[in-house]
Amino acid sequence: MNIVSDEVFRWFLTLAVGVVAGIWFVLDTRALFRTRGQLATPHLHDRRFGYMMGMLIGAVGVIGALRYQHVF
């Protein structure tokens, strides 16, 4: 016995992953732009690298959610 149909479950998972990944992408993009113009130190380079990896993870999540629903 299912609580919801398979289609509703797929859409719920797609929206949950897509929204979390989209928010992650936006927050890391905003944080990366905030570091522009600051004095370049090894600590700042590590933060920028982390923000770029967060953006990549967010983009993969959004693209994966869209591909799961056959948008591309």
LUMFIVO-786017 format. One record per residue (C-alpha): x, y, z; residue number from 0. Coordinates in steps of 0.1 Angstrom, whole numbers. Layout:
// LUMFIVO-786017
<atom u="X" v="Y" w="Z" i="NUM"/>
...
This chain:
// LUMFIVO-786017
<atom u="0" v="0" w="0" i="0"/>
<atom u="14" v="34" w="-10" i="1"/>
<atom u="7" v="66" w="7" i="2"/>
<atom u="13" v="86" w="-25" i="3"/>
<atom u="15" v="75" w="-61" i="4"/>
<atom u="49" v="69" w="-78" i="5"/>
<atom u="45" v="101" w="-99" i="6"/>
<atom u="39" v="123" w="-68" i="7"/>
<atom u="69" v="107" w="-51" i="8"/>
<atom u="91" v="113" w="-81" i="9"/>
<atom u="80" v="150" w="-83" i="10"/>
<atom u="85" v="154" w="-45" i="11"/>
<atom u="121" v="141" w="-47" i="12"/>
<atom u="128" v="162" w="-78" i="13"/>
<atom u="116" v="194" w="-62" i="14"/>
<atom u="133" v="187" w="-29" i="15"/>
<atom u="167" v="180" w="-45" i="16"/>
<atom u="163" v="208" w="-71" i="17"/>
<atom u="154" v="234" w="-44" i="18"/>
<atom u="182" v="224" w="-20" i="19"/>
<atom u="208" v="223" w="-48" i="20"/>
<atom u="195" v="256" w="-62" i="21"/>
<atom u="198" v="273" w="-29" i="22"/>
<atom u="232" v="258" w="-23" i="23"/>
<atom u="244" v="272" w="-57" i="24"/>
<atom u="230" v="307" w="-51" i="25"/>
<atom u="245" v="309" w="-16" i="26"/>
<atom u="280" v="298" w="-27" i="27"/>
<atom u="279" v="321" w="-58" i="28"/>
<atom u="270" v="350" w="-36" i="29"/>
<atom u="298" v="341" w="-11" i="30"/>
<atom u="323" v="338" w="-39" i="31"/>
<atom u="314" v="372" w="-53" i="32"/>
<atom u="318" v="387" w="-18" i="33"/>
<atom u="354" v="376" w="-17" i="34"/>
<atom u="363" v="396" w="-48" i="35"/>
<atom u="387" v="424" w="-41" i="36"/>
<atom u="400" v="410" w="-8" i="37"/>
<atom u="437" v="405" w="-2" i="38"/>
<atom u="448" v="371" w="-16" i="39"/>
<atom u="459" v="348" w="12" i="40"/>
<atom u="461" v="310" w="13" i="41"/>
<atom u="431" v="310" w="36" i="42"/>
<atom u="411" v="330" w="11" i="43"/>
<atom u="421" v="307" w="-18" i="44"/>
<atom u="408" v="278" w="2" i="45"/>
<atom u="375" v="295" w="8" i="46"/>
<atom u="372" v="304" w="-29" i="47"/>
<atom u="379" v="268" w="-39" i="48"/>
<atom u="353" v="256" w="-14" i="49"/>
<atom u="327" v="280" w="-28" i="50"/>
<atom u="335" v="269" w="-64" i="51"/>
<atom u="331" v="232" w="-54" i="52"/>
<atom u="298" v="241" w="-37" i="53"/>
<atom u="286" v="258" w="-69" i="54"/>
<atom u="296" v="227" w="-89" i="55"/>
<atom u="277" v="204" w="-65" i="56"/>
<atom u="247" v="227" w="-67" i="57"/>
<atom u="248" v="228" w="-105" i="58"/>
<atom u="251" v="190" w="-107" i="59"/>
<atom u="221" v="187" w="-83" i="60"/>
<atom u="199" v="210" w="-104" i="61"/>
<atom u="209" v="195" w="-137" i="62"/>
<atom u="204" v="160" w="-123" i="63"/>
<atom u="169" v="168" w="-110" i="64"/>
<atom u="160" v="183" w="-144" i="65"/>
<atom u="174" v="153" w="-163" i="66"/>
<atom u="155" v="129" w="-140" i="67"/>
<atom u="123" v="146" w="-152" i="68"/>
<atom u="134" v="144" w="-188" i="69"/>
<atom u="136" v="182" w="-192" i="70"/>
<atom u="169" v="178" w="-212" i="71"/>
